[in-house]
Amino acid sequence: MEGKMESYEDVMKSMATLIQEEQDRGSTPTRRECRIPAVKVCPPPPPRKKPFTFAKKSVEPPKNGYFQPPDLEMVFSMGSRRQAISLVAK
């Protein structure tokens, strides 16, 4: 095998050129203070939501009573829809 022998100076110059090119490109910092610290303890889970209940306390009727319109029974006792609509429209 016949190969070209390079001088020590040529090898050092080419290595210096490669190192300089690599430094010019930029790289990710690898120092310990640049790293994201590892989490040692897991955070606690989020609190559970309280279940929704419809009525915990008893509902009391209104103080003045419920509104009772005088013609409410007539609307439900009508035989046809036309008669009911005519009563409401008045």
SULRAHU-V911595 format. One record per backbone hydrogen bond with DSSP energy under -1.0 kcal/mol. NH is the residue of the N-H (numbers start at 1). CO is the residue of the C=O. E is the energy in kcal/mol with one decimal. If there is no record, write none. Layout:
nh: {NH & NH}
co: {CO & CO}
e: {E & E}
This chain:
nh: {11 & 12 & 13 & 14 & 15 & 16 & 17 & 18 & 19 & 20 & 21 & 22 & 23 & 24 & 25 & 34 & 35 & 75 & 76 & 77 & 84 & 85 & 86 & 87 & 88 & 89}
co: {7 & 8 & 9 & 10 & 11 & 12 & 13 & 14 & 15 & 16 & 17 & 18 & 19 & 20 & 21 & 31 & 32 & 71 & 72 & 73 & 80 & 81 & 82 & 83 & 84 & 85}
e: {-2.1 & -2.4 & -2.4 & -2.3 & -2.2 & -2.5 & -2.3 & -2.2 & -2.6 & -2.5 & -2.4 & -2.2 & -2.2 & -2.2 & -1.6 & -1.1 & -1.2 & -1.3 & -1.3 & -1.4 & -1.3 & -2.6 & -2.2 & -1.6 & -1.9 & -2.4}
